[in-house]
Amino acid sequence: MDTQANDGKVLLREVAGAQWARIPVRTHVITDADELTDVLEQYVRPLLQSGDIVFISEKAVACTQKRAIPMDAIHPTWLARILCKFVYKNPFGIGLALPETMQCALDESGWPRILLAAFVSVIGKILGQRGWFYKVAGEKARGIDGPCDCTLPPYNHYVVLVPDNPEKVAADAAAFLGAPFAVVDANDLGVNILGTSPDAPPKETIAEMIRDNPLGQSDQQTPIGIIRLGSE
């Protein structure tokens, strides 16, 4: 098994006094034509060892759930076109700063909640603080991924929503593989654990294990990782 880290990443990370390898698993480009269990059977099961923890990008899960939407299939309303102008444009991701991604947030979270989030964000900006919009808008809005230059095609022309019921996805995948499982939203800014199986370590522990985003977020084509104790 190839246990090399992705370019620019490191394989080992120390957490709670132990060394953990975060092994990236390369796959084909996952689409809505794929079943998650088929992907896990093909790429993960042959590599598993006792004690391994498996984690997967939330974007890969969302794609199998048909929650990746082509940009030209989204028709922003006037409200989406206005609200997106007030969203902070992060250099590491487009977020809701496009009419199309804002429209998806309106559809996912409802316009009353998004309007409240926009109002609160204005107060935050007056006080010199960022991030209030997403705290109020919630996980479904915060996790929306818009297209950017570093996104692997064809998803550089898609909006990807948060996966449905990530806790159930993790539990079902763990039962299928016989290994603890986590659905994660990780990028170079931070990590959010969306769902874990009942046998997995605490979410805070998994987040610390992958804090440096070992899967990458560009063209690595490694949406799945295996966490293994004491590997070198």
BELGIPE-V471293 format. One record per backbone hydrogen bond with DSSP energy under -0.5 kcal/mol. CO is the residue of the C=O (numbers start at 1). NH is the residue of the N-H. Records with the same first field share a line. If there is no record, write none. Layout:
# BELGIPE-V471293
CO = NH / NH
This chain:
# BELGIPE-V471293
1 = 3
6 = 9
11 = 22
13 = 15 / 20
15 = 18
18 = 15
19 = 230
20 = 13
21 = 23 / 228
22 = 24
23 = 226
24 = 26
25 = 224
28 = 30
31 = 34
35 = 39
36 = 40
37 = 41
38 = 42
39 = 43 / 44
40 = 44 / 45
44 = 47 / 48
45 = 48
49 = 52
52 = 180
53 = 227
54 = 182
55 = 225
56 = 184
57 = 61
58 = 62
59 = 63
60 = 64
61 = 65
62 = 67
63 = 66
67 = 69 / 161
69 = 159
70 = 73
71 = 74
74 = 76
77 = 81
78 = 82
79 = 83
80 = 84
82 = 85
83 = 86
84 = 87
88 = 90
90 = 93
93 = 90
94 = 97
98 = 102
99 = 103
100 = 104
101 = 105
102 = 106
103 = 107
104 = 108
105 = 109 / 110
106 = 110
110 = 114
111 = 115
112 = 116
113 = 117
114 = 118
115 = 119
116 = 120
117 = 121
118 = 122
119 = 123
120 = 124
121 = 125
122 = 126
123 = 127
124 = 129
125 = 128
131 = 135
132 = 136
133 = 137
134 = 138
138 = 142
139 = 143
141 = 144
144 = 146
145 = 160
148 = 151
152 = 155
154 = 157
155 = 158
157 = 71
159 = 69 / 161
160 = 145
163 = 166
165 = 168 / 169
166 = 170
167 = 171
168 = 172
169 = 173
170 = 174
171 = 175
172 = 176
173 = 177
174 = 178 / 179
180 = 54
181 = 197
182 = 56 / 184
183 = 194 / 195
184 = 58 / 186
185 = 192
187 = 190
190 = 187
192 = 185 / 194
195 = 183
197 = 200
202 = 205 / 206
203 = 207
204 = 208
205 = 209
206 = 210
208 = 211
210 = 213
213 = 216
214 = 6
221 = 27
223 = 57
224 = 25
225 = 55
226 = 23 / 228
227 = 53
228 = 21 / 231
